Amino acid sequence: MKTFFNVQDIGDLGKALQEARQVKATPFAWKHLGENRTIMLVFFNSSLRTRLSSQKAALNLGMNPIVLNIGQDSWKLETELGVVMDGDKSEHLREAIPVMASYCDIIGIRSFAGLKDRDYDYDETVLKQFVEFGGKPVISLESATVHPCQAFADLITIEEYRRKRRPKVVMTWAPHPRALPQAVPNSFAQWMSAADVELVIAQPRGYELDPKFTSGARIEYDQMKALEGADFVYAKNWSCPGVSDPSAYGKVLSTDMGWTVDAAHMAVTDNAWFMHCLPVRRNMIVSDEVIDSPRSLVIPEAANRVVSAQVVMKRMLESL
């Protein structure tokens, strides 16, 4: 495995989930793979679960993790080509990436969408430069459009808690005071569409995700209708993806608190499990009553971030 960006990169999902079960049961069984190997984890943005789970996964595999916070531990980096660097950015990715790559065997990169230029974000301009100029395997630790480690962990969690062969999984938009990227919902939709689940996406009009991620999903604009009989409820905010109107890209079109997942919403489900990637805005995305209930999976879901990252790193080490 040379890159991990999309569900296609993991190959057969059944085999990947079986491998995840093995890794979770015996996390230190492959420490020999990472001996004398280094992974560099590059963060352009803040992180808690991604940072800690990636470091833990690397250590479980015997690797040495180096964490670099861009703009804090390093110079501010210019990401665009052809610009006159007369501002506050002292170094360009074109030089920084090959230098970083010379110090490691695998690179993990976290760089959010700017939410200003849809073409720039959806072309994955920053991520692609790490592939082009680094020459090392690259893991997306969340990029402008995808968060595959999160989606893989979500699928592992659903696999562990499913009560029927083909559960109904509902991803519902929920309000948030700030404009958020579409990376998490994009990847969740993509991975669930590839899995053996019934996927329903509930959102207000104007929040339609890019069809390349949602193929196979049922789209609903009536949240309560979407939630009826659900086995899993995955709440997440995202800003306007700008599919039909690029000028609206990154905009907050609604803050309707009626979409906040509360006990009344969960009451129409089939005693569903509640999921969220965290961090979560309590009583905006989800009520205290729901997230603190015995049906909340947010902590097991976060713990599985180590498992998903470790499976990916293991496969990359095996390909070196």
Phi, psi and chi 1 to 4 in degrees:
 res  aa     phi    psi   chi1   chi2   chi3   chi4
   1 MET       -  122.0 -177.6 -171.5  -67.6      -
   2 LYS  -101.8  -28.7  -63.9  -59.8 -177.4 -175.5
   3 THR  -139.0  151.5   59.4      -      -      -
   4 PHE  -134.1   96.2 -178.1   63.7      -      -
   5 PHE  -124.0  -41.3  -55.7  154.7      -      -
   6 ASN  -128.5  168.2  -62.2  -62.5      -      -
   7 VAL   -61.5  -29.2   68.3      -      -      -
   8 GLN   -63.0  -27.1  -65.8   84.8   -2.5      -
   9 ASP   -68.7  -23.2  -63.0  -34.5      -      -
  10 ILE   -84.9  -14.9 -156.7   70.8      -      -
  11 GLY    76.7 -143.9      -      -      -      -
  12 ASP   -61.3  119.4 -175.2  -76.8      -      -
  13 LEU   -67.0  -36.2  -83.2 -178.4      -      -
  14 GLY   -60.7  -43.8      -      -      -      -
  15 LYS   -67.9  -38.1  -69.2 -179.4  179.6  178.6
  16 ALA   -64.2  -40.6      -      -      -      -
  17 LEU   -69.4  -36.0  -71.4  167.8      -      -
  18 GLN   -64.4  -41.8 -178.6  179.7    9.0      -
  19 GLU   -64.0  -38.1 -168.8  170.2  -12.6      -
  20 ALA   -62.6  -39.9      -      -      -      -
  21 ARG   -62.3  -40.4  -73.4 -169.5  -71.0  -88.5
  22 GLN   -66.2  -43.8  -66.0  170.3  -17.7      -
  23 VAL   -63.7  -40.3  163.9      -      -      -
  24 LYS   -66.8  -36.9 -169.7  166.8 -174.6  175.3
  25 ALA   -74.3  -36.5      -      -      -      -
  26 THR  -135.5   72.3   56.1      -      -      -
  27 PRO   -64.6  -19.8   22.1  -32.4      -      -
  28 PHE  -103.5   10.8  -53.1  112.0      -      -
  29 ALA   -70.9  -15.4      -      -      -      -
  30 TRP  -118.7   27.7  -64.3  -87.3      -      -
  31 LYS   -61.5  -27.2  -71.6 -164.0   74.9  169.0
  32 HIS   -64.2  -26.1   62.1  -76.7      -      -
  33 LEU   -64.5  -35.1  -70.1  176.0      -      -
  34 GLY   -96.0    2.7      -      -      -      -
  35 GLU   -59.3  128.0 -174.0  177.6    4.2      -
  36 ASN    63.0   22.9  -60.4  -36.8      -      -
  37 ARG  -112.9  151.5  -62.5  -72.3 -169.1 -179.9
  38 THR  -128.2  136.8  -61.0      -      -      -
  39 ILE  -114.8  133.7 -176.1  168.3      -      -
  40 MET  -103.6  124.1 -177.5  165.5  -71.1      -
  41 LEU  -107.2  109.5  -54.6  171.3      -      -
  42 VAL  -104.4  121.1 -176.7      -      -      -
  43 PHE  -117.3  115.2  -71.5   85.9      -      -
  44 PHE   -88.2  -12.9  -74.7   82.7      -      -
  45 ASN  -136.3  162.5  -54.8   95.0      -      -
  46 SER   -63.6  155.6  -59.9      -      -      -
  47 SER  -162.0  150.4  173.3      -      -      -
  48 LEU  -124.8  -67.6 -170.1  152.2      -      -
  49 ARG   -64.7  -44.7  -82.3  147.1  -61.9  -81.8
  50 THR   -62.9  -45.0  -61.6      -      -      -
  51 ARG   -62.4  -52.2 -179.1 -171.3  -55.1  -91.1
  52 LEU   -69.2  -42.4  -62.8  178.3      -      -
  53 SER   -66.8  -37.0   63.4      -      -      -
  54 SER   -67.2  -42.4  -61.3      -      -      -
  55 GLN   -63.7  -44.4  -72.8 -178.7  -93.9      -
  56 LYS   -62.7  -43.2  174.8   60.6  174.6  168.3
  57 ALA   -61.6  -42.6      -      -      -      -
  58 ALA   -63.2  -43.3      -      -      -      -
  59 LEU   -65.3  -38.9  -68.1  167.6      -      -
  60 ASN   -58.9  -30.3  -73.5   -6.5      -      -
  61 LEU   -93.2    5.6  -70.2  166.0      -      -
  62 GLY    82.3    9.0      -      -      -      -
  63 MET   -85.0  161.1  -82.3 -165.4  -71.7      -
  64 ASN   -99.3  113.0  -60.1  -54.3      -      -
  65 PRO   -89.8  135.2   26.9  -26.8      -      -
  66 ILE  -113.9  125.3  -62.3  174.7      -      -
  67 VAL  -107.5  127.5  178.0      -      -      -
  68 LEU  -123.4  120.1 -177.0   65.8      -      -
  69 ASN   -97.3  108.5  -59.2  -62.6      -      -
  70 ILE   -66.1  132.4  -58.8  -59.9      -      -
  71 GLY    87.5  -12.6      -      -      -      -
  72 GLN  -114.6  -54.1  -61.4  176.7   40.7      -
  73 ASP   -89.7  -11.4  -57.0  -30.4      -      -
  74 SER  -136.4  177.7   74.0      -      -      -
  75 TRP   -63.7  156.4  -56.5  108.7      -      -
  76 LYS   -67.8  138.4  -71.1 -175.6  178.4 -179.4
  77 LEU  -109.2  134.8  -63.0 -179.0      -      -
  78 GLU   -80.9  135.4  178.8   57.8   64.2      -
  79 THR  -109.3  -14.4   60.5      -      -      -
  80 GLU  -100.4  144.1  -63.3 -172.3   47.3      -
  81 LEU   -88.5  150.9  -67.4  170.4      -      -
  82 GLY    84.3    6.6      -      -      -      -
  83 VAL   -93.5  151.5  -60.9      -      -      -
  84 VAL   -83.9  116.4  176.4      -      -      -
  85 MET   -85.6   72.4  -69.6  177.5   57.5      -
  86 ASP  -111.8   17.5   58.2   -3.7      -      -
  87 GLY  -106.3 -142.0      -      -      -      -
  88 ASP   -93.5    5.2   64.4  -17.7      -      -
  89 LYS   -99.3  120.7  -64.4  176.3  179.8  176.8
  90 SER   -96.0  -15.1  -54.9      -      -      -
  91 GLU  -140.6  150.9 -171.2  164.5    3.3      -
  92 HIS  -105.0  148.0 -160.3  -73.9      -      -
  93 LEU   -56.7  -30.4  -86.5 -178.2      -      -
  94 ARG   -59.0  -33.7 -178.4   63.3 -178.2   84.2
  95 GLU   -94.1  -37.0  -69.7   77.2   54.1      -
  96 ALA   -65.9  -39.3      -      -      -      -
  97 ILE   -63.3  -51.5  -68.9  171.4      -      -
  98 PRO   -63.8  -29.3   14.8  -26.3      -      -
  99 VAL   -65.4  -49.1  169.0      -      -      -
 100 MET   -59.2  -42.5  -72.2 -172.9  -84.5      -
 101 ALA   -63.5  -29.9      -      -      -      -
 102 SER   -70.7  -14.1   71.4      -      -      -
 103 TYR  -101.2    2.1  -57.6  149.7      -      -
 104 CYS  -149.6  174.6   65.9      -      -      -
 105 ASP  -107.9  -27.2  -58.4  -76.0      -      -
 106 ILE  -137.6  144.8  -61.5  171.1      -      -
 107 ILE  -120.5  131.2  -60.9  175.7      -      -
 108 GLY  -110.7  134.0      -      -      -      -
 109 ILE  -129.7  132.1  170.3   70.6      -      -
 110 ARG  -122.7  115.8 -178.9  178.8  177.5   94.6
 111 SER  -148.6  112.4  178.5      -      -      -
 112 PHE   -74.0  165.1  -70.5  171.2      -      -
 113 ALA   -68.3  144.7      -      -      -      -
 114 GLY   -78.9  -21.4      -      -      -      -
 115 LEU    61.2   26.3  -64.0  179.4      -      -
 116 LYS  -116.3  -39.3  -64.6  178.9 -179.4  177.6
 117 ASP  -123.2  105.0 -176.0  -26.7      -      -
 118 ARG   -62.3  -42.4 -170.4 -179.0 -165.1  -79.9
 119 ASP   -61.8  -42.5  -70.8  -19.3      -      -
 120 TYR   -62.5  -46.4 -178.7   88.9      -      -
 121 ASP   -67.4  -49.1  -73.7  -15.4      -      -
 122 TYR   -75.7  -10.3  -88.4   71.0      -      -
 123 ASP   -85.0   -3.0 -165.1   42.8      -      -
 124 GLU    51.5   52.7  -69.8  -70.7    7.3      -
 125 THR   -57.9  -44.9  -54.6      -      -      -
 126 VAL   -70.5  -48.9  173.2      -      -      -
 127 LEU   -58.5  -42.9 -161.2   61.6      -      -
 128 LYS   -64.2  -31.8  -75.6 -178.5  177.8  178.1
 129 GLN   -67.2  -34.1  -70.3 -174.7   71.1      -
 130 PHE   -65.9  -36.4  -84.7   85.2      -      -
 131 VAL   -69.1  -45.1  175.3      -      -      -
 132 GLU   -69.2  -43.0 -178.4  179.3   -2.2      -
 133 PHE  -101.2   -9.2  -57.3  134.3      -      -
 134 GLY   -92.9  -40.0      -      -      -      -
 135 GLY    71.0   15.3      -      -      -      -
 136 LYS  -124.5  158.2  -62.7  -68.8  172.7   66.8
 137 PRO   -56.2  140.0  -25.1   34.7      -      -
 138 VAL  -125.2  130.9  176.1      -      -      -
 139 ILE  -110.2  130.0  -57.1  171.4      -      -
 140 SER   -79.4  116.3  168.9      -      -      -
 141 LEU   -95.3   20.9  -59.0  176.8      -      -
 142 GLU   113.3  121.8 -174.0  170.0    2.8      -
 143 SER  -119.7 -164.1   64.0      -      -      -
 144 ALA   -60.8  -33.7      -      -      -      -
 145 THR  -125.0  -12.2   67.6      -      -      -
 146 VAL  -139.6  154.3  -67.2      -      -      -
 147 HIS  -140.4   73.5 -163.6  -11.6      -      -
 148 PRO   -68.0  -32.3   26.0  -35.7      -      -
 149 CYS   -64.2  -36.7  -71.1      -      -      -
 150 GLN   -67.5  -46.6  178.6   65.0   55.7      -
 151 ALA   -64.3  -37.6      -      -      -      -
 152 PHE   -65.1  -42.5 -172.5   15.7      -      -
 153 ALA   -63.1  -38.3      -      -      -      -
 154 ASP   -60.7  -43.7  -64.4  -25.7      -      -
 155 LEU   -66.9  -40.3 -178.8   57.4      -      -
 156 ILE   -58.1  -43.0  -67.7  167.6      -      -
 157 THR   -65.0  -44.3  -53.4      -      -      -
 158 ILE   -62.1  -40.7  -71.5  171.6      -      -
 159 GLU   -60.7  -37.9 -176.2   68.7   15.1      -
 160 GLU   -72.1  -31.7  -69.5  175.1  -25.2      -
 161 TYR  -109.5   -0.1  -73.5   85.9      -      -
 162 ARG   -65.1  145.2   70.9  163.9   71.2 -155.3
 163 ARG  -111.8   -6.9  -64.0  166.9  -62.3  179.4
 164 LYS  -140.5  163.2   59.6 -176.7   68.7  166.8
 165 ARG   -61.0  -43.6 -172.8 -171.3   66.9   79.7
 166 ARG  -126.6   85.0 -166.9  167.0 -171.2  -93.1
 167 PRO   -72.0  156.7   26.9  -34.5      -      -
 168 LYS   -89.5  120.3 -180.0  178.6  178.8 -179.9
 169 VAL  -114.0  122.1  178.3      -      -      -
 170 VAL  -112.8  120.4  178.3      -      -      -
 171 MET   -98.8  117.4  178.5  172.3   69.1      -
 172 THR  -114.8  132.9  177.1      -      -      -
 173 TRP   -62.8  146.5  178.5   93.5      -      -
 174 ALA  -142.7  156.2      -      -      -      -
 175 PRO   -72.0  155.8   25.0  -33.6      -      -
 176 HIS  -154.7  145.1 -165.2  -77.8      -      -
 177 PRO   -75.6  -12.9   26.4  -34.6      -      -
 178 ARG  -124.0  161.1  -63.9  173.1   51.8 -122.5
 179 ALA   -77.4  122.6      -      -      -      -
 180 LEU  -112.3  153.1  -62.5 -175.1      -      -
 181 PRO   -67.4  173.3  -15.4   29.1      -      -
 182 GLN  -101.6    7.3  -60.6   99.6   43.1      -
 183 ALA   -58.5  -49.3      -      -      -      -
 184 VAL   -64.0  -52.5  169.2      -      -      -
 185 PRO   -63.9  -34.1   17.5  -29.8      -      -
 186 ASN   -57.7  -52.3  -79.7  -14.1      -      -
 187 SER   -68.2  -39.7  -78.9      -      -      -
 188 PHE   -59.6  -46.0 -173.9   81.3      -      -
 189 ALA   -62.3  -43.3      -      -      -      -
 190 GLN   -62.4  -46.5 -176.9 -171.3   56.8      -
 191 TRP   -71.1  -39.7  -77.3   69.5      -      -
 192 MET   -68.6  -34.0  -68.0  -55.7  118.6      -
 193 SER   -65.2  -29.3  -67.1      -      -      -
 194 ALA   -85.1  -16.4      -      -      -      -
 195 ALA   -91.0  173.2      -      -      -      -
 196 ASP   -91.2   68.0 -169.4   16.8      -      -
 197 VAL  -136.9  162.4  -54.4      -      -      -
 198 GLU   -94.1  110.3  176.5 -169.5   -6.6      -
 199 LEU  -100.6  127.5  175.7   62.9      -      -
 200 VAL  -123.4  134.0 -179.6      -      -      -
 201 ILE  -114.4  122.8  -59.0  174.1      -      -
 202 ALA  -110.2  129.3      -      -      -      -
 203 GLN  -159.2  157.0   82.9 -120.8  -27.8      -
 204 PRO   -68.3  160.3  -16.5   30.0      -      -
 205 ARG   -64.3  141.3  -65.5 -167.5 -178.3  -83.4
 206 GLY   100.3  -10.4      -      -      -      -
 207 TYR  -105.7   21.3  -79.0   95.8      -      -
 208 GLU   -64.2  124.6  -67.2   80.6    4.8      -
 209 LEU   -74.3  162.4  -63.9  166.3      -      -
 210 ASP   -59.0  128.3 -166.7  -50.2      -      -
 211 PRO   -58.3  -22.1  -24.6   34.2      -      -
 212 LYS   -66.7  -17.9   71.6  179.8 -179.6 -179.2
 213 PHE   -99.9  -22.3  -63.4  109.4      -      -
 214 THR  -107.1    7.0   60.5      -      -      -
 215 SER   -54.7  126.8  176.3      -      -      -
 216 GLY    97.0  -12.2      -      -      -      -
 217 ALA   -87.3  152.5      -      -      -      -
 218 ARG   -94.4  130.1 -171.1  173.5  101.1 -124.8
 219 ILE  -100.2  129.2  -50.7  -60.0      -      -
 220 GLU  -127.0  142.7  -75.4  -75.7   -6.4      -
 221 TYR  -106.1   -5.7  -60.5   99.9      -      -
 222 ASP  -103.5  104.7 -177.0  -31.6      -      -
 223 GLN   -61.0  -46.2 -173.7 -172.4   31.7      -
 224 MET   -64.0  -38.2  -64.1  -59.1  -80.5      -
 225 LYS   -63.3  -42.1  179.3 -178.9  177.0 -177.3
 226 ALA   -62.4  -36.9      -      -      -      -
 227 LEU   -78.3  -14.9  -69.2  170.6      -      -
 228 GLU   -57.5  122.6  -70.6  175.9   -0.3      -
 229 GLY    74.7   11.8      -      -      -      -
 230 ALA   -67.6  145.8      -      -      -      -
 231 ASP   -97.5  -29.2  -61.5  -67.6      -      -
 232 PHE  -136.1  137.0  -65.9   87.4      -      -
 233 VAL  -120.2  117.8  174.6      -      -      -
 234 TYR  -111.0  108.3 -165.6   97.9      -      -
 235 ALA   -93.3  138.5      -      -      -      -
 236 LYS  -163.4  138.0 -174.8   69.8 -177.6   80.8
 237 ASN   -92.1  150.2  174.4  -91.9      -      -
 238 TRP  -150.9  152.3   60.6   91.2      -      -
 239 SER   -81.8  174.0   60.3      -      -      -
 240 CYS   -59.4  123.3  176.0      -      -      -
 241 PRO   -73.7  -12.5  -19.3   34.2      -      -
 242 GLY    66.3   28.5      -      -      -      -
 243 VAL   -65.9  -49.2  175.2      -      -      -
 244 SER   -91.2  -21.4   58.5      -      -      -
 245 ASP  -138.0   89.4 -179.7    9.2      -      -
 246 PRO   -56.7  -25.1  -25.4   35.4      -      -
 247 SER   -69.1  -18.8   67.4      -      -      -
 248 ALA   -92.7    0.6      -      -      -      -
 249 TYR   -56.5  130.2  174.2   63.9      -      -
 250 GLY    81.1    2.3      -      -      -      -
 251 LYS   -85.4  152.3  -61.7  -72.3 -165.9  -59.6
 252 VAL   -92.2  109.5  174.6      -      -      -
 253 LEU   -92.5  -20.0  -56.0 -179.5      -      -
 254 SER  -151.3  144.7  173.6      -      -      -
 255 THR  -128.6   33.0   54.9      -      -      -
 256 ASP   -64.4  109.2 -177.3   -4.3      -      -
 257 MET   -70.1   -8.2  -64.3  -69.9  -73.1      -
 258 GLY   -65.9  -16.4      -      -      -      -
 259 TRP   -89.1   -5.8  -75.8   75.8      -      -
 260 THR   -60.7  128.5  -60.2      -      -      -
 261 VAL   -76.6  113.2  178.1      -      -      -
 262 ASP  -127.5 -172.2   59.3   17.0      -      -
 263 ALA   -60.6  -34.9      -      -      -      -
 264 ALA   -64.9  -37.3      -      -      -      -
 265 HIS   -67.4  -44.9  -70.7   84.2      -      -
 266 MET   -69.4  -22.5  -62.9  -61.0  -72.7      -
 267 ALA   -65.9  -24.7      -      -      -      -
 268 VAL   -88.7   -4.2  -57.0      -      -      -
 269 THR   -83.4  176.3   71.6      -      -      -
 270 ASP   -91.7   63.8 -173.1   10.2      -      -
 271 ASN    51.8   50.3 -162.5   25.3      -      -
 272 ALA   -69.2  154.8      -      -      -      -
 273 TRP   -82.1  142.1  -62.2   99.9      -      -
 274 PHE  -100.3  137.5  175.3   79.7      -      -
 275 MET  -133.1  148.7  -59.3  178.5   69.2      -
 276 HIS  -160.1  147.0 -171.2  -82.4      -      -
 277 CYS   -75.5  -20.3   60.9      -      -      -
 278 LEU    65.3  147.7  -58.3 -178.1      -      -
 279 PRO   -71.3  155.3   29.6  -35.5      -      -
 280 VAL  -126.7  140.4   65.9      -      -      -
 281 ARG   -86.2  104.0  -60.0  -89.9 -176.1  147.6
 282 ARG   -63.5  141.7  -77.7  173.1  173.5 -107.7
 283 ASN    63.3   16.5  -58.2  -53.6      -      -
 284 MET  -121.2  -60.3  -77.5 -149.3   72.0      -
 285 ILE   -73.3  -47.1  -62.4  -71.5      -      -
 286 VAL  -147.8  147.2   58.0      -      -      -
 287 SER   -76.2  155.9   68.8      -      -      -
 288 ASP   -54.9  -42.1  -71.9  -24.3      -      -
 289 GLU   -58.4  -38.5 -177.2  179.9   11.8      -
 290 VAL   -78.5  -47.5  170.5      -      -      -
 291 ILE   -70.6  -25.2 -164.2  169.7      -      -
 292 ASP   -92.6    1.9  -69.5  -26.5      -      -
 293 SER   -78.8  163.4   79.2      -      -      -
 294 PRO   -64.4  -13.5  -19.9   31.9      -      -
 295 ARG   -92.6    7.6  -56.3  -60.1  -67.6  176.5
 296 SER   -89.4  130.5  173.0      -      -      -
 297 LEU  -108.8   14.2  -64.8  179.7      -      -
 298 VAL   -62.4  -31.8  -64.0      -      -      -
 299 ILE   -78.7  -49.5  -56.4  -55.4      -      -
 300 PRO   -57.2  -37.0  -22.9   32.1      -      -
 301 GLU   -61.5  -45.1 -174.8 -178.2   -3.6      -
 302 ALA   -66.2  -38.5      -      -      -      -
 303 ALA   -62.3  -33.0      -      -      -      -
 304 ASN   -72.0   -8.1  -81.9  -28.2      -      -
 305 ARG   -62.1  -32.7  -71.0  -67.0  -53.5  -81.2
 306 VAL   -64.5  -42.7  176.5      -      -      -
 307 VAL   -64.5  -48.1 -178.5      -      -      -
 308 SER   -63.1  -43.6   63.8      -      -      -
 309 ALA   -64.1  -38.3      -      -      -      -
 310 GLN   -69.5  -36.9 -170.7  168.2  -23.1      -
 311 VAL   -61.5  -44.8  170.3      -      -      -
 312 VAL   -64.5  -47.8  172.6      -      -      -
 313 MET   -63.0  -39.7  -67.1  177.9 -168.1      -
 314 LYS   -58.3  -45.7  172.5  180.0  173.6  -71.5
 315 ARG   -66.3  -36.9  -70.4 -170.2  175.6 -169.0
 316 MET   -67.5  -39.5  -74.3 -171.3  166.9      -
 317 LEU   -63.8  -39.6  -72.9  168.7      -      -
 318 GLU   -65.8  -22.2  -70.8  169.7  -21.3      -
 319 SER   -93.2   -6.6   68.3      -      -      -
 320 LEU   -72.5      -  -68.9  177.4      -      -
